[in-house]
Amino acid sequence: MATTQTEHLVAAMTYPAMRPSPPLGLGQALLGTEEEELLLQVIRSKRLFRYSYDLPPEEQGEMTATLEREFREMMGTKFALGVTSGTAALEVALGALGIGPGDEVILPAWSWISCFTSVVRLGARPVLAEIDETFCLASGEITRLCTPRTKAVMVIHYQGVGADMDPLMKEARAAGISVLEDCAESTGALYKGRRLGSIGDMGIYSFQFQKTMTSGEGGLIVTSDPRLYERAVRFHDLGSVRAHHLTFIDPTEPEFCGGQYRMNEMTAAVAVAQRRKVDDLRSHCRSLRDRIMDQIQDLSGLAFRRIPDPEGDSGFEIYFFLENELLAQRFTKLLKEHNVNCTKMTGTYCHYARSYCQNRQAHTAAASPFREFSDWPAPGYRQEDFPRTEDLVNRFVTLTIGVRYREADADYIADVVRAVHHELNL
């Protein structure tokens, strides 16, 4: 039974009795017999490769085909394609969109390394944009940054919360550019009733071990555009379209040189079992998030992350901003001292502060999209060019929620937050 608000106000004057840190983890914490059974099914079939030449197209790649079908149904898209990782999904999607040398792709300055490097790998130039209090791409940035060379915008739905897609889609459509949704950290989340990844031209997901659902590594692409699906299929499999995919489309694109990003059946088996757990995982984390928020949202001096669709997020992290960086550091230190997990679960950085941007290198100098700049860092790649992002990312505090957390863990977190708030005199 939840403690009352009055009891929490009294408890907040002193720290509660210390509890051990609850176990972290999302999908990986739910690995169990379901994954084992599907893996054994693949091993017993002795068909690890999704394209079995001795089977008719509709029977090939049972696990991979099942994963793709269930994702199409879940996301409400016409097509889905399994690949080897979230990074691979970004590269394949960008390739399908025709991104290449001379093109520009807008993306938030605050995002994972692959968002930046996937654009560089295709020979295009990543153009960095500000974030806002959603921790996602700020409205107005597409319009501000678009040039005749801009071909796409990458919208990253950061840590289970969808970006504010209505204004972003309006800007992108007005500019005539494609929208690629990066849902690597937000599988299953929604925006105004639509699953993230189904709103733009293409969406990608990651199944790396820290993600909402995991197969260790793995990724997936969705789209409702048959041409983009065909191009993704070709890019991920050496330019070809195999018989299985011909059951979905009549090819119209000429064969081109692609890469090799095919998902195998064992990866797909684990991903299928994990996909079936996503909505329960999301529901559990959201209920605990709401329980914590009910007890701390009234605290002065805490400005909580803006969630464009409060009914659609995944709920596995709570973010709030304090007045300055020093105060955020002190708050975090006290939380850690009382066994409250408060480290963001995935690596996210300001690209302009990282060596891969500061060195402006590709795998060879001639492939760098930044080689034309005589002075580096050029405008748009310097810390001082991102005052809004710098302000936000240096004064936030994270409260992490794992799928194995229980109500007692949520109440303890809330009590410690209130006690820290009281100690810091906020």
N, C-alpha and C positions, 0 to 999 in steps of 0.2 A: 504494500500500500504506500503511495507516495506521501512524503512529508508535506505538511502544509506550508504556505508561504510565510506565515508567522514563525513557524519553527525554523525555517531557513534563515530568516532575518536574525534570529537569535544565534543560530549556529555560525553565521558569518562573522561574528565578533571574534571568534577563535577558530583555529584550524580544526577540522574533524580528525578523528583517529586515523592514523596513516593506513592506507590500503595498498596492496601491491598493484603495480601497473597491470591493467587488463591486457590480454593478448591482442596484438595488432593484426591487421590483415583483412582483406575482403575475399575475393574468390579463392585465393590459395588456402584460406582458413577453412574452406568448405570442401576441400578435396576429400573424397571418400569412396564408398563402394560403387556409386554410380559411374564414376570415372574408371574405376578398376574393371567393371563389367564390360564397358564399351571398348576399353583397350584390349581386354582378353578376346573380345569378339573379333577385333581386327587381326590380332596375332594368330588366332585359330584359323582365320580365313586365308592367311598367308598372302594377303593383298595389301601391302603397305603403300603402294603407288596408286594414286587416284584414277589413273587412266589404265584400265585393264583391257588389253587388246582382244582378249578372248571372250569378252562379254559385250552384249549389245549396249549402245550408248546410255540408255535409260537405267542400266544396272551398274554402271561404272562408278567407282568412288562413293560407296554407300555412305560413309561418314561425312565426307566433304560435301556431298550433295545434300545430305540431311541438314548439315549446318547451314548451308546457303539457303535452303528452302525455309528453315525456321527463322533465319534472319530476315528474309524477304517478308515473311508473314508478320514478324514482330515489328519491323521498321515501316511496313507499308510501302515498300518499293517493289519495282518489277524485277530487279536483278540484284544478285549478290555474288561476290567472288572471294573465295578464301585465298590468302597469300601467307608468306612466311613470317611477317612481322608488321607492326604498326608503321615502322619506317618504310618497309617495302610498300605498304599500302599507300603511303604518301607519294612515293616515287611513281608507282604505277598509275595512281589517279592523276598526278600532274602530267605524266606522259600521255594518258588518255585525253586530257584536256588540250594537248598540243603545245605544252609549255616547253620552250627551248631558248637557245642563245638569242639575245636581244630583247627578250621579254622581261617584264617585271611582275612580281607577285607580292602583294601587300600581306603582311602578317604582323601580329602583335609582337612588340619588342620583348615582352615577358611571355615566354613559352619554352617548350622543350627543344633541345638541340636539333632533333630531326626535322622540326618545322623549318628551320633555317637551312640545314645542310641538304635536305631533299631538293630544295629549289636550286641550290648551287650545283648539285649533282646533275641536274637537267640542263645546266648551262645558263640558267636564268638568274636574275638578280633579285634577292629578297629585299623588300622595302619595308622598313620597320615603322610600326605605328604605335601610338599611345594606347594604354588600357584605361578603363575607368573603374568605378567602385564595384563593378561586377567581377573584376579581375579578367575580363575578356575585352575584346576589341571595342574601343570607344566609338560611339556614334559620331559621324562627321569626318572620321579619319579616312574613309574610302574616298570621299569627295575631295578632301584636302590633298591626298597623295597621288591621285590618279594622274597619269600622263598618257600620251598616245602609245607608250610602250606597255602599259599595264594590261595584263591579260586575265588575271585572276586575283581573288582575295582568299586567303586561308583564314577561316574563322575557327579559333580554338575554343571549345567549350571546356573551360578550365575546372578541373576537379569536381565534376558532377553537377555543375551549374551551366545551363545554356546561356549563351550570349543573347543579347536583346535583338533577336533576328528580324523583327519587322522593320525597324529603321535601317538595319544593315542591308537587308535584301532590297529595300527601296533604293538605297544609294548604289548598290552594285548593278541593279537593273538599269538605273538611269545612266550609269557609266558604261553599260554594255559589256561587263566583264563577268566571268564565271565565278561561282561560289563553291569552294571546297570546304566542307565541314570536317574539322578534326575532332572526333569524339573519342580519342584514345583513352581519356580519363572519365568518360561520361556515357559508357554503354548503358542503354536502357532509360536514360533520363529523357525528359520531354520539354517542349516549349509550346504552351497553349494547345495541348492535346496532341501534338505531333512529336514523334520520336526524333531526337537529335540525329542528324545525318540524312534525314529524308526531306529536308526543307530546301537546301541548296541543290546544285547540279550533281554533286557527288558527296558521299560521306565515307569516312574511314574509322576503323576501330582497331585497338591494340589488345592483344591477349598476353602481354608480358606479365611476369609473375606478380607485380604489384597492382595490376589493374583490377577493375571491378570483376571481370571474369578472366580466367587465365588458362593457358595451356603451356605455360613456361615461356614460349614465344609463339608468335602467330598474329595474324591480322586479317582484316576483311574490309571489302569495299562494297558500297551500295550505290545504286543509281536507278532511275526510271527511264533513262535515255538509252535506247538500243544501240546507238552509234557509240556512245561513251563506254557502254558495256563491252561491245566488240573490241574497241581499241584497248580497253583494260585487259581483256582476255589475251589479245595479241601481245601486248607489252609484257605481260607476266609469264608468257610461255613461248619465247623465241619467235614471236611474230605470227604464230599459227593459231588457228581456231579448230580445236579437236571436235570429234563427233558429238561428245556430250553437250557442248555449248551450242552446237547447231540445232539442238532440240528447242532452244530458246529464241534464236535469231536466224535471219537470212543475211549472211555477211554482205556488206557493201563497201568495205574498206580494202584497199590493196594491202598485200602482205608487206610488212616492214620489219626491220631488225629490232627484236625485243630482247628482254633479259630472261632470267629464270627465277621466278618467285613463287613456284607452285607449292601449295600446301599439301602435306602428306596425310595419310589416313589416321596415323596415330595422334598427330596434333589435333586433327578434326574431331577424333573420338572424345578427347578430353574437353575440347571446346563445346561440343554438343551438350555434354553433361553439365558444364558450367553455365551455358546459356539458359538452361532450364531453371537455374537457381537465381537468376539476375533480379527478377521482380521481387522475390521474397527477401533477398539481400537488401534491396533498395527500401522496401517497406520497413524492415527492421531498423536500419540505420536512421531513416527519417523519423521513426517513432521516438528513438532515443535522442535525436537532435532536438525534436520538439519538446521533449521532457526537460532537456537542459535549458533550452531557450526560455521556456516558461519561468525558469528560476533566475535567469540572469539578464533578460532583455531590458529590465528596468534600471540597470546600473548606470549611473552617470559616468560620462567620459568614455564610454564604449560605443563606437559607431560601427554597426554590423554591416558586413558585405551585402550589397544590393543583389537580390535574386529576382531577375525579371519575371519569372514564373514561379512563385512560391509553392505551387502544387506539383511542379515538374522536376525538381532537382533530386539528386541521389542521397543527400543528407549525411555523407560520411566525413565531412569536415565543416567546422564552424570557424569563420574568420571575423575578426573585429579589429578596427583601427584604434590606436591610441594617439595622444596628442603629438608625440614625437618618438624618434627611434630609441632613445635612451629608456624612455618609459616602457616601450614595447619589450626591450631586452630585459629589463628588470622584472616585468610581469611574467615573461616566459621562464626566466631563471627560477622564480618562486614556484611556478607551476611544476617544473621539472623536479624541484627539491621535494615536492609532495606527490611524486609518482603520477602526475598527470601527463599523458602522452600529448605533446604539443609541437611535434615536428611534422611538417608537410610530408605527405606520403610519397610523392614523386619528385624527381629533380626538375626544377623549373628555374630559369635564369633570365636575366636581361642579356640578350645576345651581344649587345655592344660592349659588355664587360668581359666577354669570354674570348679565349685565344683564337678560336676558329674564325671569329669575326675580326679581331684585332690584327691577325696575321694576313687576312684577306686571301688565303690560299685555297686553291682546289687541289686535286691530285697532281696537277701539273700547272705551271704558271700560266700557260696559254689558255687554260680552261676557266680561270678565275673571272667572274663577271665584274670584278672591281678593278681590273687591271688598267682601265682607262683613266682612273683618278691619279693625278700627279701628287696630290697631298692626301695623306691618310692618317687618322680617320677623317673621312670627308663628312660634310654636313649630312645629318640623317643617320650617322653611325657613331655619334659621340654622346657621352653621358648627358651633357648639357642640353642636348636636343630633346630630352624626354623628361621634363620637369614633373609632369603629372604621374608618370610611371614611377619615377624615382621616389616621389613623395609617398605613394601608396605601398610600394614593396618594401620600404624600410621602416614602416611603423605598424605592421600588422602582427596579430597573434593568431595561432592556429590551435584549435581543439580537435583532435583526431578521434574518430569513432570507428571502431572495428566491428565486424559482423559478429564476433564472439562477446562483445560487450553485453552487459545486462543492466536492468534498471538501477540496481544498487551502484553500478559503476557510473551511470549518468548522474545520479544524485550526488555521489562523491565529487565528481568533476564540478558540478554546480556549486557545492559547498566550498570547495577550494577556490574557485574563481571569486566567489563573494568574499572569502577571507583575504585573498590577495588584494582585491579591490579595496577592502577596508584598511589593510596594512599600508597600502600606497597612498591612502588618503585622497582617492579620486572623487 
